[in-house]
Every structure is written in C-alpha cells, then in structure tokens.
Amino acid sequence: MDFAADAFTQKEQSMNSNRKACIFLAAWVLLVACSCKKAEEQKADHRSGRLKVVASLFPMYDFARLIGGGHATVTLLLPPGMEPHSFEPRPADVAALRSADVFIYTNQYMEPWAEEIIKGVDRGRLLVVHASKGVKFSGRRDSHAGLKRSEQHRNHEPGAGADPHIWLDFVNAQKIVDTIAQAFSEKDPANSHVYMTNAKEYKAHLNELDRKYRDALSGCRKRVFVSGGHDIFGYLAERYGLRYRAAYGLSPDAEPTARDLAELSKMLREEGLNHIFYEELLSPRIAETLAKETGAELLRLHGAHNISREELASGTSFLDLMEQNLENLMQGLQCR
C-alpha cells in the first residue's frame, strides 16, 4: 500500500509538472505570437506613411490638416483660446516636437519663441518649416492710431518692423499652402501627389475667397474701418483698397494713449462710421469705450491667430472665419 501510495504521488507530481510545462509553453507561444503581431502592426503603421505634424498657430494648423488629409496627423501647439503673443512653450511642447516629423511656424516675429523651442530637438529627424518663405512682408506702421499706412514698404524678407500677420492676405496664404505641401512631399515623397492635389484644391478656395472679398467690398459706401484691437489687418486693408486704423500697435501689450483714443473717436464721427471692430481672444475694453463715446456698435473681426475650444471642437476652419469677417466688414463699411 505504501509503494502504491508513493507511486500514485509520483505520478500526480509528474502530471502537475507536465501541466505546468504545457501552460508555460502555451504562454510563451502566445507571447511570441503577440510580439510578432505587434511588430507587424508597427510595420504597418510605418508603412501607412502618416506624418506627425505640429503647427504653431491656427492658420498653419488648418492649412496643414487639409493638405495632409488622411496621410498626416496634425496637432495645434498653441492651446485653444490662448492669445499667441503671450504664449510660453512648456516642456510638453518640446516633447511633442521630439516625436514629430514636421514643425510649421509662421516667422520669427510672429512666434519669437519658436527658434528657442527647436534648439532642443533633433533637427536631423524634424523638418522645420518656415511658412513665410517667399512671402512679401508689409512694413510696420507707426503704432499710433492716427497715422496712416503710407510709410509702409514691401520686402521679400522681414525686417525688425515687419508685419507678421501674413495669412490675412489670401495671396500670401496660397504661398504658405505651397510651402507646406512641398515640405510634406519632401518628408513623405510616396504621397506627394496627394499633398500637391489637396494644396491645389485649397488654393482654389482661397482664390475664390479673394474674389468674393474684392467683389463684395468694391462698392461699399465707406472705405475705412476702425479696430479697438492691435494692428493686424493691414494686409487685408491694403489688398482691398481700404484704410484702416487700430488702437494698438502690432503688439497687443502696448496701451493706446489718450490722444490715440481721441483721434479714433474723432475719426469714427467724421467718417460717419456706425461700427467699431474688436478682435478675438483680447478684451474688447477699448472698443467698448470708443463705442460708448461715439454711439458705434461692436462687430468682431477675427485675426485667426487662434480659436476657442468650442470652435476647434466644432470644426471651425480658416475659411469659415474669413467668411464671417467678410459679412461683418460689409456691415461695418455699409456695403448694403
């Protein structure tokens, strides 16, 4: 009986060992299979050719996502709702660039922090796109609201007094689209035809938008508009033969003087303007003050630097914002 018990115990131990060995073998096979599957998935992701793109401001983001289509994942670096002039990059922003294929920013005057943020990134992997390449810059006006844009000059390269808001001339915007499409094609030549086709289609939309602005604003009773924001609509005003005055200079941090405000109030009255414009993301305090003094009503004119979280979530596009601007300009310039 003892021998039988011992034999039974030995047999049971042997069976347990075999079961453990089988379980271990099955787990190992499963692990190898999963690893192979993951490796294949990673290879498939790599073969898909989706570019990882980071764009500084909303216009660059919107252009890039439409050019990239299904072949690019585009991220907006500037948090929605933040005014770009006060933006300070965070460590997470540097990390985002380190894992990106392409970084797009406007120019060193619009985003002075961009040059610093890319210093800590491997430039061998990351393609940095200066969207202002080939764009003609407009010279800075005097920051005082009462002076005209007569001092402006045009240069192929920006100077210290360059107006960085280049996307508000739709011809410039088309050049930016070309620059982005060429960069995507350089980084991902296999899908170059997609990027170039998407760019061509989007430029057609911008060209149509330019035509609509020209036609709609050509017969307005007023040829001047006033903004209680900073000096960002010079390109737009110049392209359509308008005069334009702003309370601030190119930087929204500068405060208008009492003389500036008095001149703007005088201009609103003398020109018979019923509306004063304010811009997105900045307090409309100055515009509200001028409206109270003159009886003018407020209208928004969107500079498209950035959009709100709600606008981003709803899919608001650059073209949408510019269509809204045209409607408000037509009202403010008494085009109807």
Secondary structure, 3 states (H helix, E strand, C coil): CHHHHHHHHHHHHHHHHHHHHHHHHHHHHHHHHHHHHHHHHHHHHHHHCCEEEEECCHHHHHHHHHHHHHHEEEEECCCCCCCHHHCCCCHHHHHHHHCCCEEEECCCCCCCCHHHHHHHCCCCCCEEEECCCCCCEEECCCCCCCCCHHHCCEECCCCCCEECCHHHCHHHHHHHHHHHHHHHHHHCHHHHHHHHHHHHHHHHHHHHHHHHHHHHHCCCCCCEEEECCCCCCHHHHHHCCCEEEECCCCCCCCCCCHHHHHHHHHHHHHCCCCEEEECCCCCCHHHHHHHHHHCCEEEECCCCCCCCHHHHHCCCCHHHHHHHHHHHHHHHCCCC
